[in-house]
Amino acid sequence: MSDRKLARRARLLRLGLNLYPPYIGAGIRVQQISPDCRQARVKMALRWYNRNFVGTQFGGSLYSMVDPFYMLLLMPLLGDDYIVWDKAASIDFVTPGKGPVYAEFRIDDALLADIRAKTAGGEKYLPELQVDIRDAAGTLVATAHKTLYVRLKPRARQAA
């Protein structure tokens, strides 16, 4: 995908996610998606409608703020020849979120090369990624673990 198309996709993805009703309802904002789709930053404010019973960030909202991002960033980076799905996830809650929280996602060349190498023969690959959720002071609030499913599409397997 050309740099221009990738940058346009990043802008539209950020806009679409910020207009997505479940994200609006949870107080989640996508602050930034880099033009090359290799980085994203997400913020969730603590509001009356996303607090749990004890007044801290609701765990379901903490997870939803990080749920789709690795998949959504990898799809344009790998291109149309790949299937990319979320397969499994877990979240470890470390300390209560008592204010705004942030998550930052990064996709590097090593991850892309690893995925391409492990799927080159048409095999599925299940990369395991993680993202930390931190408060404004940098304190770890939670760590989400994501397992993705990545595979070349059948038409691309035949061409390889």
N, C-alpha and C positions, 0 to 999 in steps of 0.2 A: 504494500500500500504506500502511495506517495506521501511525503511529509505533509503536503497541503491537505490531502484527504484525511490523514491521521489527525491533524490538528482540528479539522472541522468535526470529525467524529468525537474527539475529546470535548469540544465545546458543547456539542449537542447532547452528549452523554451527561455532562454536568448539569445542563439545563433540565433535561428530562428527569434526572434523579431528584433535582431540587423541586420539581413540580409533582413528583410522585406522591399521591395522597398518604400512603403509609409512612413515608419519610416526613412529610409535613406533620402528620399526627404524632409522630414520635419525637419531634423537635430536632430532626437530623438535617444537617446541611452539608453538602459537598462543597468544601471551600475551594478546592483546586484539583484539576486533573491536568497534568502536564501535556503540552502539545504532542509529545511523542508517546503518550499513553503509558509511560513507564512509572509514573508516580501519581498518587492521589492522596488527598488529605480530607478527612471527614471530621465534623464536629457535632456533638450532641449537647445541647444546653439542658440543664436541669429545670424542668417546668412542673407545674402542679399536675399536668396530665401525663407525665412520664415518670413520676416518682412511685416508688413502691410503698408498702405499708409503713416502713420505718423512715421514709423521707429521703432515701437515696436513689440513685439511678436504677431503674427497673432492669433486671437481667435480660429479659427478652428484647428490650430496646438496645441494650449494649450489644447483644449479638446481631440484631438486625442492622446496626450501623456498619458492620463489617462483612455481612453475609455475601453480597454479590461481587465484591470488588476484584478479587484476583481473577475470577472468571471473566468479568467484563473488560479488564485490562489486557488479559492474554488473548482474547478472541481477535482483536485487530492486529496484534503483534505477530501472531502465528499465521493469520490469513484464512482465507475461505476454504483451504484444503483440510482444515482441522476441525474436529468436534471437541468442544471444551464444555464440560458440565461440572457442577458441584456434585461430589459424591458423598462426602461425609464431613461432619464438623463437630467440634466440641469447644467448650469455653471454660476456662478456669477463672473463677472470681477470686481476686487477691485481696482487695481492700474496697470499702464502699466508695462509690462515686458521689461526692457531695456537692459537685458543681459541674461546670462544663467538662466534657471529656473529648479526647482526640484520638484518631487512629491514622497512621501513615502507612501507605502501601508502596512498595518498590519492586519493580521487575528489572533484573539485571541481565546482561548478556550471558552469564554463566547459566542461569535458569533456562533461558530460551535455547541455548545450545544443548543443554541436558535433555530438554523435552524433545527437541528435533532428533537428537541421536537415539533416544530410547523409543521413538515412534517410527523411525525411518523404514523399518521392515513391515509396518502395518500393525505392530503390537500396540495394545493399550498401555498407557503409563499413568500412574497414580501419584503425582507429586504431592508431597505434604508440605504445606506452607503455614506460617503463623504470622499473626499481627498482634502487637501490643496495643492496648487501650490505656491511655494515660490522662491524668488530670492536668490542669493548667500549670501546676508546679513540677510536672514530670513524674509524679508518683504513679507506679503501675497499679491500675485498677483491675484489669483483666487481660488474659491472653487467649486469643481465639486460634484454634488449630483447624485448618482446612485441608481436606483431601479432594483433589480435582481428578477428573477423568479426562484424559487427553488421548486422542487417536486420529490418525489420518482418515479422512473420509474414503469410502470404497473407491470412488473414481480416482483419487490421488494414489491409492495403494496400487492400483493397476498400472498407473503411469510410472511408478518408481521402479 
